[in-house]
Amino acid sequence: MVARLAPRWCLRALRSPLQVIGFPSLQLHMSGIAMRASQEDFENALNQVKLLKKDPGNEVKLKLYALYKQATEGPCNMPKPGVFDFINKAKWDAWDALGNLPKETARQNYVDLVSSLSSSSESSNQVQPGTDRKQQEYENLVVTSEDGITKITLNRPTKKNAINTQMYQEIILALKAASNDDSILTVVTGNGDYYCSGNDLTNFMDIPPGGVEEKAKQSAVLLRDFVGSFIDFPKPLIAVVNGPAMGISVTILGLFDAVYASDRATFHTPFSHLGLTPEGCASYTFPKIMGPAKATEMLIFGKKLTAGEACAQGLVTEVFPDSTFQKEVWTRLKAYSKLPKNAMKISKQVIRNMEKEKLHAVNAEESSVLQERCLSDECINAAVNFLSKRAKL
Ligand SMILES: CCCCC/C=C/CC(=O)SCCNC(=O)CCNC(=O)[C@H](O)C(C)(C)COP(=O)(O)OP(=O)(O)OC[C@H]1O[C@@H](n2cnc3c(N)ncnc32)[C@H](O)[C@@H]1OP(=O)(O)O
């Protein structure tokens, strides 16, 4: 259970009882319950806590543990561990100290506590225009800001930039930071020969204590938040597709404002091959962009498009020869970033607001369908096939 709250630092920190006992007590601001946290807020907080870069200290970790147990299981009725079982006793004490605190209040307090920890770690995240400055250390992304352009680079080149669970969360955070920074344009691109090979097929191997159903549920929540952060992104968002793109990295392109591609790029959504169904709002955006018949070929039959074909079908704005791709695209983007900032931002919002509600509804529906699909034999067999034989699609 501790692993689920904060895998690395939590396990590490609770290893030594002296560490647990030795930490000074921390003033926790558990404000009154202004609002009730929903189950979704709670699950988001569970995901967010894994991303804290700074170890919050044992006192806070025990508090998180206790609130989690209270929120999910209610008051502590476990037998008290022996006095020499320091770690479990510290955890038991923290949980027991919550007495009869209602589950909903514990859930709200957990969400508040995680939010206060996250905002303190994000407060140093503002970027200045005109500087080339790393915004924040991410494990799977490089984020820089220069000439009014925030660039989010997917950075797992040895895995073809496949998106693992942490990377989904980091992209959500990077988009949030970019929407609040002073940049004018935001760009997503990939490091290495691939733009992105889509969902990391090993994601489903990390099964939580609740089993595969719980994993599917968590994945659906994460997917909805991930796609939601693209739907709500307030500034012009541009994809610089440097190489092949697969799965969710393709579907999400329908939510970008412009897509520039190298002629080396391909666009492939092999959902049926993997027993999956479309996400990223593609079930709505693709038929709208390219017409239902062409969308069917991509989303249902898994037809892989060249960059030229994707451009002809309206998914890509323009294709450049790979040899001059970076130079031409960045020259153009720098010119666009000099256009009046507010006019561009407001224009984007006017266009997006026309269908924001619809996109969120589509996202919710796709995520819920996918939650079921993840548990299907078709999907599990495809993932096992990839993992065991490294089958190429
Ligand atoms: C929150 C959950 C939301 C769920 C949302 C659902 C989304 C659906 C999708 O995104 S569907 C698309 C899923 N992606 C794939 O099916 C791609 C699988 N990968 C491949 O087919 C191939 O690896 C390749 C075509 C991308 C590249 O082939 P190539 O022969 O050039 O290279 P390798 O196969 O040797 O790959 C190098 C290493 O990268 C690892 N890798 C590549 N893609 C993925 C991936 N999607 N998931 C996990 N790992 C991936 C590959 O295993 C190699 O690793 P290794 O060197 O350690 O063996």
The ligand as an SDF file (V2000), in Angstrom:
LIG
                    3D

 58 60  0  0  0  0  0  0  0  0999 V2000
   -2.9530    5.5180  -19.3120 C   0  0  0  0  0  0  0  0  0  0  0  0
   -3.1110    4.4660  -20.3480 C   0  0  0  0  0  0  0  0  0  0  0  0
   -3.7320    4.9550  -21.5800 C   0  0  0  0  0  0  0  0  0  0  0  0
   -3.8320    3.9570  -22.6880 C   0  0  0  0  0  0  0  0  0  0  0  0
   -3.9000    4.6500  -23.9960 C   0  0  0  0  0  0  0  0  0  0  0  0
   -3.8070    3.7240  -25.1270 C   0  0  0  0  0  0  0  0  0  0  0  0
   -3.0650    4.0090  -26.1760 C   0  0  0  0  0  0  0  0  0  0  0  0
   -2.9810    3.0810  -27.3390 C   0  0  0  0  0  0  0  0  0  0  0  0
   -1.6960    3.1700  -28.0790 C   0  0  0  0  0  0  0  0  0  0  0  0
   -0.8850    4.0370  -27.9150 O   0  0  0  0  0  0  0  0  0  0  0  0
   -1.5200    1.9160  -29.2080 S   0  0  0  0  0  0  0  0  0  0  0  0
    0.1470    1.9920  -29.7020 C   0  0  0  0  0  0  0  0  0  0  0  0
    1.0230    1.1930  -28.7990 C   0  0  0  0  0  0  0  0  0  0  0  0
    2.3440    1.1020  -29.3680 N   0  0  0  0  0  0  0  0  0  0  0  0
    2.7790    0.0370  -30.0490 C   0  0  0  0  0  0  0  0  0  0  0  0
    2.0660   -0.9120  -30.2720 O   0  0  0  0  0  0  0  0  0  0  0  0
    4.2060    0.0890  -30.5020 C   0  0  0  0  0  0  0  0  0  0  0  0
    4.9710   -1.1320  -30.0610 C   0  0  0  0  0  0  0  0  0  0  0  0
    6.3410   -1.0660  -30.5520 N   0  0  0  0  0  0  0  0  0  0  0  0
    6.7060   -1.5230  -31.7440 C   0  0  0  0  0  0  0  0  0  0  0  0
    5.9310   -2.0270  -32.5010 O   0  0  0  0  0  0  0  0  0  0  0  0
    8.1470   -1.3370  -32.1240 C   0  0  0  0  0  0  0  0  0  0  0  0
    8.9130   -1.2570  -30.9560 O   0  0  0  0  0  0  0  0  0  0  0  0
    8.3840   -0.0680  -32.9770 C   0  0  0  0  0  0  0  0  0  0  0  0
    7.7100   -0.2620  -34.3410 C   0  0  0  0  0  0  0  0  0  0  0  0
    7.8390    1.1860  -32.3030 C   0  0  0  0  0  0  0  0  0  0  0  0
    9.8940    0.1410  -33.1940 C   0  0  0  0  0  0  0  0  0  0  0  0
   10.4620   -1.0310  -33.7200 O   0  0  0  0  0  0  0  0  0  0  0  0
   12.0550   -1.1330  -33.8610 P   0  0  0  0  0  0  0  0  0  0  0  0
   12.3550   -2.4980  -34.3580 O   0  0  0  0  0  0  0  0  0  0  0  0
   12.5650    0.0070  -34.6450 O   0  0  0  0  0  0  0  0  0  0  0  0
   12.6010   -0.9270  -32.3900 O   0  0  0  0  0  0  0  0  0  0  0  0
   12.4230   -1.9040  -31.1400 P   0  0  0  0  0  0  0  0  0  0  0  0
   11.1790   -2.6880  -31.2660 O   0  0  0  0  0  0  0  0  0  0  0  0
   13.6930   -2.6460  -30.9380 O   0  0  0  0  0  0  0  0  0  0  0  0
   12.1930   -0.8240  -29.9730 O   0  0  0  0  0  0  0  0  0  0  0  0
   13.2750   -0.2760  -29.2270 C   0  0  0  0  0  0  0  0  0  0  0  0
   12.9340   -0.3670  -27.7570 C   0  0  0  0  0  0  0  0  0  0  0  0
   11.7640    0.3950  -27.5130 O   0  0  0  0  0  0  0  0  0  0  0  0
   10.7840   -0.4210  -26.8750 C   0  0  0  0  0  0  0  0  0  0  0  0
    9.4570    0.0440  -27.2540 N   0  0  0  0  0  0  0  0  0  0  0  0
    9.1010    0.5880  -28.4130 C   0  0  0  0  0  0  0  0  0  0  0  0
    7.8120    0.9340  -28.3830 N   0  0  0  0  0  0  0  0  0  0  0  0
    7.3320    0.5840  -27.1810 C   0  0  0  0  0  0  0  0  0  0  0  0
    6.0610    0.6600  -26.5690 C   0  0  0  0  0  0  0  0  0  0  0  0
    5.0010    1.1950  -27.1760 N   0  0  0  0  0  0  0  0  0  0  0  0
    5.9320    0.2100  -25.3140 N   0  0  0  0  0  0  0  0  0  0  0  0
    6.9790   -0.3220  -24.6570 C   0  0  0  0  0  0  0  0  0  0  0  0
    8.2260   -0.4320  -25.1910 N   0  0  0  0  0  0  0  0  0  0  0  0
    8.3910    0.0140  -26.4450 C   0  0  0  0  0  0  0  0  0  0  0  0
   11.0900   -1.8070  -27.3840 C   0  0  0  0  0  0  0  0  0  0  0  0
   10.5320   -2.7820  -26.5430 O   0  0  0  0  0  0  0  0  0  0  0  0
   12.5910   -1.7990  -27.3540 C   0  0  0  0  0  0  0  0  0  0  0  0
   12.9790   -1.9350  -26.0060 O   0  0  0  0  0  0  0  0  0  0  0  0
   14.2490   -2.8580  -25.6110 P   0  0  0  0  0  0  0  0  0  0  0  0
   15.3930   -2.3170  -26.4180 O   0  0  0  0  0  0  0  0  0  0  0  0
   14.3960   -2.6730  -24.1390 O   0  0  0  0  0  0  0  0  0  0  0  0
   13.8700   -4.2500  -26.0090 O   0  0  0  0  0  0  0  0  0  0  0  0
  1  2  1  0
  2  3  1  0
  3  4  1  0
  4  5  1  0
  5  6  1  0
  6  7  2  0
  7  8  1  0
  8  9  1  0
  9 10  2  0
  9 11  1  0
 11 12  1  0
 12 13  1  0
 13 14  1  0
 14 15  1  0
 15 16  2  0
 15 17  1  0
 17 18  1  0
 18 19  1  0
 19 20  1  0
 20 21  2  0
 20 22  1  0
 22 23  1  0
 22 24  1  0
 24 25  1  0
 24 26  1  0
 24 27  1  0
 27 28  1  0
 28 29  1  0
 29 30  2  0
 29 31  1  0
 29 32  1  0
 32 33  1  0
 33 34  2  0
 33 35  1  0
 33 36  1  0
 36 37  1  0
 37 38  1  0
 38 39  1  0
 38 53  1  0
 39 40  1  0
 40 41  1  0
 40 51  1  0
 41 42  1  0
 41 50  1  0
 42 43  2  0
 43 44  1  0
 44 45  1  0
 44 50  2  0
 45 46  1  0
 45 47  2  0
 47 48  1  0
 48 49  2  0
 49 50  1  0
 51 52  1  0
 51 53  1  0
 53 54  1  0
 54 55  1  0
 55 56  2  0
 55 57  1  0
 55 58  1  0
M  END
$$$$
